[in-house]
């Protein structure tokens, strides 16, 4: 029996136990599972997974959880059209277990003032469970909306989430993903966004929990599109978090800005891989990418790899990455003002993270994140 067969055998059993779906959806599921069976789980021999070992996920026998089938027929036009499972085992696995699809449609020109909240909470169970949340967000031309996706749970479980976003021409979309999984949870989250002409899109990823976490964000820009990707990841103990981003400037006059910041303590490890592609016809592209990491422990490890692939000649593109420790002069200054060493360390760490939190436009979410960060840093300081 091959390693791939050993990995996928238990998933096949769960797959065959699913209730049948509508013919078009059943065909999609079967094609996805076949592709998953061919691919198997990625290994550290795969360049894209070089620093993230998913063997703990592959080895665990999970009980599948899901709701009764709820997939609106109108989703058929876009579902699985943007998040391809051809070369992605986890997207294939999610698609194979498509059940309850969260579908949000904002009609042309509609402005939704209040944030749309999507919460995925893993059910507590004695056995390790696996859930495959699927979200499809279709925003019409010139429509405006804010989406907040939150992932949480207790105990040991696996969340394998896929989100597809279609933003029409002239639309304004702010998307937030807040990952608050339990300390023993696995989380693989993939988001792909197709952005129309002159759309304005921002995506903010906040990773604060989980034992093994991977966040992937992919955006494709049209002419005149503006995209902003922000991220913050905090890891401690033996946590591992991997952020992979991909910005595809497919057409001219696109603008993208990206800032990801990480804080690592204990024996934690993290990965940042940010790819920017500027295609041949995407002249007048303006793109900037920055990854900054604060390492608080000698045993923490960060692997960062910014990438630029430029095939156009009239562009302005920059990228950079930094890895550092707390500034000694700032520590000395605070301590000279009567602030204890641990509190000074906590203040400077909080200030490093605050840069991303300040960019959150949803006040209730911003307040919540500030409270969570304050508690985290206060706990570490004492």
C-alpha positions in Angstrom: 0.0 0.0 0.0 1.5 3.4 -1.0 1.9 6.2 1.5 -0.7 8.2 -0.4 -3.2 5.4 -0.3 -2.6 4.9 3.5 -3.2 8.6 4.0 -6.4 8.8 1.9 -8.0 5.5 2.8 -9.8 6.7 5.9 -11.0 9.8 4.1 -12.5 7.6 1.3 -14.6 5.8 3.9 -15.9 9.1 5.2 -16.5 10.4 1.7 -18.6 7.4 0.7 -20.8 7.9 3.7 -21.9 11.3 2.7 -25.6 11.8 1.7 -26.0 12.3 -2.1 -26.1 15.8 -3.4 -27.6 17.5 -6.5 -26.0 16.0 -9.7 -23.8 19.0 -10.4 -22.6 19.1 -6.9 -22.1 15.4 -6.7 -19.9 15.5 -9.8 -17.9 18.3 -8.3 -17.4 16.4 -5.1 -16.3 13.2 -6.9 -13.8 15.1 -9.1 -12.4 16.8 -6.1 -12.0 13.6 -4.1 -10.3 11.9 -7.0 -7.8 14.7 -7.3 -7.2 14.6 -3.5 -6.5 10.8 -3.8 -4.0 11.5 -6.6 -2.2 14.3 -4.8 -2.2 13.0 -1.2 -1.2 15.3 1.6 1.7 17.6 0.8 5.1 16.9 2.4 8.2 18.9 3.2 9.6 17.8 -0.1 7.1 20.1 -1.8 8.6 23.6 -2.1 5.4 25.3 -1.1 5.3 23.2 2.1 9.0 23.1 2.8 8.8 24.4 6.4 5.3 23.1 7.3 4.9 19.5 8.1 1.3 18.4 7.9 2.0 14.8 8.9 0.1 15.2 12.2 -3.0 15.9 10.2 -2.4 13.1 7.7 -1.8 10.6 10.5 -4.9 11.5 12.6 -8.2 9.7 12.1 -10.9 12.4 12.2 -14.6 12.1 12.6 -16.3 14.2 9.9 -18.7 16.8 11.1 -21.0 18.9 9.0 -24.5 20.3 8.7 -27.4 19.1 6.5 -26.7 19.9 2.8 -27.4 23.6 2.1 -25.9 24.8 -1.2 -28.0 27.5 -2.9 -28.4 26.7 -6.7 -27.3 30.2 -7.7 -23.9 29.5 -6.2 -23.2 27.1 -9.0 -21.9 29.9 -11.3 -19.0 30.7 -8.9 -18.5 27.8 -6.5 -15.1 26.1 -7.0 -14.4 28.4 -10.0 -11.8 30.6 -8.1 -10.3 28.2 -5.5 -8.9 25.5 -7.8 -8.3 22.1 -6.4 -6.1 20.9 -9.3 -2.9 21.3 -7.4 -4.0 21.9 -3.8 -4.8 18.8 -1.7 -6.6 20.7 1.0 -8.8 22.6 -1.4 -9.6 19.3 -3.0 -10.5 17.8 0.4 -12.7 20.7 1.3 -14.5 20.5 -2.1 -15.0 16.7 -1.7 -16.8 17.3 1.6 -18.9 20.2 0.4 -22.0 20.4 2.6 -23.1 23.6 4.2 -22.0 26.5 2.0 -22.2 29.9 3.5 -23.3 32.1 0.5 -23.3 35.9 0.6 -24.5 37.9 -2.3 -24.4 41.7 -2.3 -26.4 43.1 -5.3 -25.1 45.8 -7.6 -24.7 49.2 -6.0 -25.8 48.1 -2.5 -23.9 49.5 0.5 -24.0 47.3 3.5 -23.2 49.5 6.5 -22.9 46.9 9.2 -20.2 44.2 9.1 -21.4 40.7 8.1 -20.3 38.2 10.7 -19.5 34.6 9.8 -18.5 32.4 12.8 -17.2 28.9 12.5 -16.9 27.2 15.9 -15.7 23.6 16.1 -18.0 21.3 18.2 -16.5 19.8 21.3 -16.1 16.1 20.9 -14.2 13.3 22.7 -12.8 12.2 19.3 -10.8 14.5 16.9 -13.2 16.0 14.4 -12.7 17.5 11.0 -14.9 20.3 9.5 -14.6 21.8 6.0 -16.2 25.2 6.1 -16.9 26.7 2.7 -17.7 30.4 2.1 -18.7 32.0 -1.2 -18.9 35.8 -1.3 -20.2 37.5 -4.4 -20.2 41.3 -4.4 -21.8 43.1 -7.3 -20.4 46.1 -9.2 -20.2 49.3 -7.1 -21.4 47.5 -4.0 -19.7 47.9 -0.6 -19.4 45.5 2.3 -17.3 44.3 5.2 -17.0 40.6 6.1 -15.6 39.2 9.4 -14.8 35.5 9.5 -14.0 34.0 12.9 -12.7 30.5 13.6 -12.7 29.1 17.1 -13.3 25.9 19.1 -12.2 23.8 22.1 -10.3 20.5 22.2 -8.5 18.7 19.3 -9.9 19.1 15.8 -9.1 20.0 12.2 -10.6 23.0 10.4 -10.1 22.9 6.7 -11.6 26.1 5.4 -12.0 27.6 1.9 -13.3 31.1 1.1 -14.0 32.4 -2.5 -14.6 36.1 -3.0 -15.7 37.6 -6.3 -15.6 41.4 -6.2 -17.3 43.2 -9.1 -16.0 46.3 -10.9 -15.9 49.4 -8.7 -16.8 47.4 -5.5 -15.3 48.0 -2.1 -14.7 44.9 0.0 -13.0 44.7 3.4 -12.4 41.1 4.6 -11.2 40.1 8.1 -10.2 36.6 9.1 -9.7 36.0 12.9 -8.2 32.7 13.8 -8.7 31.9 17.5 -8.5 28.1 17.3 -7.8 26.0 20.4 -4.1 25.3 21.4 -4.4 21.7 20.1 -6.3 22.4 16.9 -5.1 22.2 13.2 -6.2 24.9 10.9 -5.7 25.1 7.1 -7.4 28.2 5.6 -7.4 29.2 1.9 -8.9 32.3 0.5 -9.0 33.3 -3.2 -10.3 36.6 -4.4 -11.0 37.6 -8.0 -11.2 41.4 -8.2 -12.9 43.3 -10.9 -11.9 46.5 -12.6 -11.2 49.5 -10.2 -12.3 47.4 -7.3 -10.9 48.2 -3.8 -10.2 45.1 -1.7 -8.5 44.7 1.6 -7.9 41.4 3.5 -6.7 41.3 7.1 -5.5 38.0 8.7 -5.1 37.7 12.4 -3.7 34.4 13.8 -3.7 34.0 17.5 -4.4 30.3 18.2 -3.9 26.7 16.9 -1.1 24.2 17.2 -0.5 23.9 13.4 -1.9 26.7 11.2 -1.6 27.6 7.6 -3.2 30.7 6.0 -3.2 31.1 2.3 -4.4 34.3 0.5 -4.5 34.7 -3.3 -5.8 37.7 -5.1 -6.0 38.4 -8.8 -6.2 42.1 -9.8 -7.9 43.6 -12.9 -7.2 47.0 -14.4 -7.0 49.8 -11.9 -7.7 47.5 -9.0 -6.3 48.3 -5.5 -5.6 45.5 -3.0 -4.3 45.6 0.5 -3.2 42.6 2.5 -2.4 42.9 6.2 -1.6 40.2 8.7 -0.6 39.6 12.3 0.5 36.3 13.8 1.4 35.5 17.3 3.0 32.2 18.2 4.2 30.8 21.5 5.1 27.5 23.1 5.4 24.9 20.2 2.9 26.6 17.9 3.5 26.8 14.2 1.9 29.3 11.8 2.5 29.5 8.0 1.3 32.5 6.0 1.4 32.2 2.2 0.2 35.1 0.1 0.0 35.5 -3.7 -0.8 38.8 -5.5 -1.4 38.4 -9.2 -1.2 41.7 -11.1 -2.9 40.4 -14.3 -3.7 43.8 -15.9 -2.3 47.4 -15.9 -2.6 50.2 -13.4 -3.0 47.9 -10.4 -1.9 48.8 -6.9 -1.1 46.5 -4.0 0.2 47.0 -0.5 1.1 44.2 1.9 2.2 44.3 5.5 2.5 41.1 7.6 3.9 41.2 11.1 4.8 38.3 13.4 5.7 37.9 17.0 7.4 34.6 18.1 8.2 33.4 21.6 9.0 30.1 23.3 9.9 27.3 20.8 7.4 28.5 18.3 8.0 28.6 14.5 6.5 30.7 11.7 6.7 31.0 7.9 5.9 33.9 5.7 6.0 33.4 1.9 4.7 36.3 -0.1 4.7 36.2 -3.9 3.9 39.1 -6.2 3.5 38.4 -9.9 3.4 41.2 -12.5 2.3 39.9 -15.8 3.6 41.1 -19.2 0.7 43.4 -19.9 0.4 44.7 -16.4 2.2 48.0 -17.0 2.1 50.9 -14.4 1.8 48.4 -11.6 2.6 49.8 -8.1 3.3 47.1 -5.5 4.9 47.1 -2.1 5.4 44.1 0.3 6.8 44.1 3.8 7.2 41.4 6.4 8.5 42.2 9.9 9.1 39.7 12.6 9.8 40.2 16.3 11.6 37.2 17.9 11.4 37.1 21.7 13.2 33.8 22.3 16.4 32.2 21.2 14.5 29.0 20.4 11.9 30.6 18.1 12.3 30.2 14.4 11.0 32.3 11.4 11.4 31.5 7.8 10.5 34.4 5.5 10.7 34.6 1.8 9.4 37.6 -0.2 9.2 37.0 -3.9 8.8 39.2 -6.9 8.1 37.9 -10.4 8.0 40.8 -12.8 7.4 40.4 -16.5 6.5 44.0 -17.3 9.0 46.8 -17.7 7.1 49.9 -16.5 6.4 49.1 -12.9 7.3 50.2 -9.3 7.7 47.2 -7.0 9.5 46.8 -3.7 9.7 44.1 -1.1 11.5 43.5 2.2 11.7 41.4 5.3 13.1 42.0 8.8 13.8 39.8 11.7 14.8 41.4 15.0 14.5 41.5 18.8 13.2 44.1 21.1 15.2 47.3 20.9 17.7 47.5 23.7 17.6 51.3 23.9 13.8 51.4 24.1 14.0 48.8 26.9 16.6 50.8 28.8 14.5 54.0 28.3 11.4 52.5 29.8 13.2 50.8 32.6 14.9 54.1 33.4 11.4 55.6 33.8 10.6 53.1 36.5 8.9 50.5 34.4 9.8 46.9 35.2 11.6 44.7 32.7 8.7 42.4 32.0 6.2 45.3 31.7 8.6 47.1 29.4 8.9 44.0 27.2 5.1 43.7 27.1 4.6 47.4 26.1 7.1 47.2 23.3 5.7 44.0 22.0 2.1 45.4 22.1 3.3 48.5 20.2 4.8 46.3 17.5 1.4 44.5 17.0 -0.6 47.7 17.3 0.4 48.9 13.9 -1.8 46.1 12.3 -4.7 46.5 14.8 -4.9 50.2 14.0 -5.7 49.3 10.4 -8.8 47.4 11.5 -11.8 49.5 10.5 -14.5 47.6 12.4 -14.4 49.2 15.8 -16.0 46.3 17.8 -13.4 43.9 16.2 -10.6 46.4 16.9 -11.6 46.7 20.6 -11.9 42.9 20.9 -8.4 42.3 19.4 -6.8 45.0 21.6 -8.3 43.3 24.7 -7.1 39.9 23.6 -3.6 41.2 22.8 -3.4 43.1 26.1 -4.3 39.9 28.0 -1.8 37.8 26.0 1.1 40.1 26.6 0.1 40.8 30.2 0.2 37.0 30.8 3.6 36.6 29.3 5.0 39.5 31.3 4.1 37.9 34.6 
